[in-house]
Amino acid sequence: MGGGGFHGRNDLTTGMIGMHGSQASNMAVDGCDLLIAFGCRFSARVALDPSSFARQAKIVHVDIDRSEINKNVMTDHHIVGDAKRVLELLNERVMKKDHTPWKEYVFSFPTETEYTLASETLNPRQITDSIDRLCPRDVMVATDVGQHQMWTIQHLHYSYPGQLLTSGGFGAMGFGLGAAIEGGGEAIPDNILIYATSNRRHLIRET
């Protein structure tokens, strides 16, 4: 989009797409002219129907793993390389442009999952909003795999790289506990860390 870098959510929408993504992100992918995907393996949860995925767009896939290129979604162009270096080169060459109408169109759609309020039960947004309100801005978050992972990613707010420890779309069961112990507790012992998991994933006993 030529937004002059990647500073803030209003410069670029790709975010989370597919079955776990926001409506805004999915509408952006469906209506864009050019889709540049960095390190995206286009799994079935991202591209539910590969034949119609981003059907209006030219697709450029950037990945350090050549075996991911054209594996699930056919691309118009690909770059095998380190995402950081590719982004640096792109930022040197792409002129800044104004895409206000496009951004206004994309962000006219919901950017987060909307829930029906019910007096007798809490919904995921109410729970995550309470956690977000009570915790300091520098709290670290580690997640396991499941719907709680999507709620945590969508509804908690992050302010620095590495604050969210999650396996993304790789579906690694039990990832969160190891990430919480090593990535959070060991690496930055003084920080508060939230470990998000489902009660069906782990039973942790005090010994």
C-alpha positions in Angstrom: 0.0 0.0 0.0 3.0 2.3 0.2 2.1 3.4 3.7 5.7 4.4 4.5 6.4 1.3 6.7 4.4 -0.8 9.0 3.6 1.6 12.0 0.2 0.9 13.4 -3.0 -1.0 12.5 -4.2 1.7 10.1 -1.3 1.3 7.7 -1.9 -2.3 6.7 -4.7 -4.9 7.0 -3.9 -8.4 6.5 -3.9 -9.2 10.2 -5.5 -12.5 10.9 -7.5 -13.8 7.9 -9.6 -16.9 7.2 -11.9 -18.6 9.6 -10.3 -17.0 12.7 -9.8 -13.5 11.2 -11.8 -10.4 11.5 -14.4 -9.4 8.9 -12.3 -6.3 8.0 -9.2 -8.4 7.3 -11.2 -10.9 5.2 -12.9 -8.1 3.2 -9.5 -6.5 2.6 -8.0 -9.8 1.2 -11.1 -10.4 -0.9 -11.1 -7.0 -2.4 -7.5 -6.0 -2.8 -5.5 -5.7 -6.0 -2.2 -6.9 -4.6 -1.7 -9.3 -1.6 1.8 -9.6 -0.2 2.0 -12.5 2.3 5.0 -12.8 4.6 5.7 -16.2 6.1 2.2 -17.3 5.5 1.7 -21.0 4.7 -1.9 -20.5 3.5 -3.3 -23.3 5.6 -6.9 -24.5 5.3 -7.8 -22.1 8.2 -6.4 -19.1 6.2 -7.5 -20.1 2.7 -10.6 -22.1 3.1 -11.1 -22.4 -0.6 -7.7 -21.9 -2.3 -9.3 -21.6 -5.8 -11.2 -18.5 -4.8 -8.8 -17.0 -2.2 -8.0 -13.3 -3.0 -9.5 -14.0 -6.4 -9.1 -10.4 -7.6 -5.5 -10.0 -6.4 -2.0 -10.6 -7.7 -0.5 -12.7 -4.9 3.2 -12.2 -3.8 4.4 -14.8 -1.3 7.6 -14.1 0.7 8.9 -17.0 2.7 12.3 -18.3 3.9 11.1 -21.9 3.2 10.9 -22.6 -0.5 8.7 -25.7 0.1 5.8 -23.4 1.2 5.7 -21.6 -2.1 2.7 -22.6 -4.3 2.0 -25.5 -1.9 -1.6 -24.5 -1.1 -2.3 -21.2 -3.0 -0.8 -20.5 -6.4 1.1 -17.2 -6.4 1.9 -14.7 -9.2 5.3 -14.0 -7.8 7.4 -15.3 -4.9 10.5 -14.3 -3.0 12.5 -16.9 -1.0 14.2 -15.0 1.7 14.2 -13.5 5.2 11.1 -11.4 5.8 13.0 -8.7 7.7 15.4 -8.1 4.8 12.7 -8.2 2.2 10.7 -5.6 4.2 13.8 -3.4 4.5 14.3 -3.5 0.7 10.6 -2.9 0.0 10.6 0.1 2.3 13.6 1.6 0.5 11.8 1.3 -2.9 8.1 1.9 -2.3 7.0 5.5 -2.4 4.5 6.7 0.3 1.0 7.0 -1.0 -2.4 8.0 0.4 -5.0 5.2 0.5 -7.5 6.8 2.8 -10.6 5.7 0.8 -9.4 2.1 0.8 -8.7 2.2 4.5 -12.0 3.7 5.3 -13.7 1.0 3.3 -11.8 -1.8 5.0 -12.3 -0.4 8.5 -16.1 0.1 7.9 -16.3 -3.7 8.7 -15.8 -5.1 12.2 -12.2 -5.5 13.2 -13.0 -7.8 16.1 -15.5 -10.6 16.8 -18.8 -9.2 18.0 -20.8 -11.0 20.7 -24.4 -10.9 21.9 -24.7 -9.7 25.4 -26.4 -12.0 27.8 -27.0 -11.2 31.5 -26.5 -14.7 32.8 -23.2 -15.5 31.1 -19.9 -13.8 30.3 -18.7 -13.6 26.8 -15.0 -13.8 25.7 -14.8 -10.1 25.0 -15.9 -9.2 28.5 -13.4 -11.5 30.1 -10.4 -10.3 27.9 -11.5 -6.7 28.4 -11.3 -7.2 32.2 -7.9 -8.8 32.0 -6.7 -6.0 29.7 -8.0 -3.4 32.1 -6.4 -4.9 35.2 -3.0 -5.8 33.8 -0.1 -3.3 33.1 0.7 -2.5 29.5 3.9 -4.5 29.6 2.3 -7.8 30.6 3.4 -10.8 28.5 0.9 -13.3 27.1 1.4 -16.9 26.2 -1.3 -19.0 24.6 -2.0 -22.6 23.8 -4.0 -23.7 20.7 -7.7 -23.3 20.6 -10.5 -20.8 20.5 -9.1 -19.1 23.5 -6.0 -18.4 21.4 -8.2 -16.4 18.9 -9.9 -14.5 21.7 -6.6 -13.6 23.3 -5.1 -12.5 20.0 -8.1 -10.4 18.9 -9.1 -8.8 22.2 -5.9 -8.1 24.2 -3.8 -5.2 23.2 -0.1 -5.4 22.6 2.5 -2.6 22.6 5.9 -4.2 21.8 7.3 -7.1 19.7 7.5 -10.4 21.6 4.8 -9.5 24.0 2.5 -12.2 22.6 3.9 -15.8 22.6 1.8 -18.0 20.4 2.3 -20.7 17.9 0.2 -18.9 15.3 -1.3 -21.4 12.8 1.1 -24.2 13.5 -1.3 -25.9 15.9 1.3 -26.9 18.5 -0.6 -28.4 21.4 1.1 -27.5 24.7 3.1 -24.7 23.2 1.8 -22.1 25.7 3.1 -23.8 28.9 6.6 -24.1 27.5 6.5 -20.5 26.2 5.2 -19.2 29.5 8.0 -20.9 31.4 10.9 -20.3 29.0 9.9 -17.3 27.0 8.3 -15.3 29.8 9.4 -16.5 33.2 13.0 -17.3 32.4 13.7 -14.6 29.8 12.0 -11.7 31.6 11.5 -12.8 35.2 10.2 -9.5 36.6 7.3 -9.2 34.1 3.8 -10.3 34.7 2.8 -13.1 32.4 -0.6 -14.4 31.4 -0.9 -18.0 30.3 -4.1 -18.6 28.3 -5.2 -22.2 27.9 -8.4 -24.3 27.7 -9.4 -26.5 30.6 -9.4 -29.4 28.2 -5.7 -29.0 27.3 -3.9 -29.2 30.6 -4.4 -30.3 34.1 -1.7 -28.7 36.3 -1.4 -30.0 39.8 0.4 -28.4 42.7 3.1 -30.6 44.1 
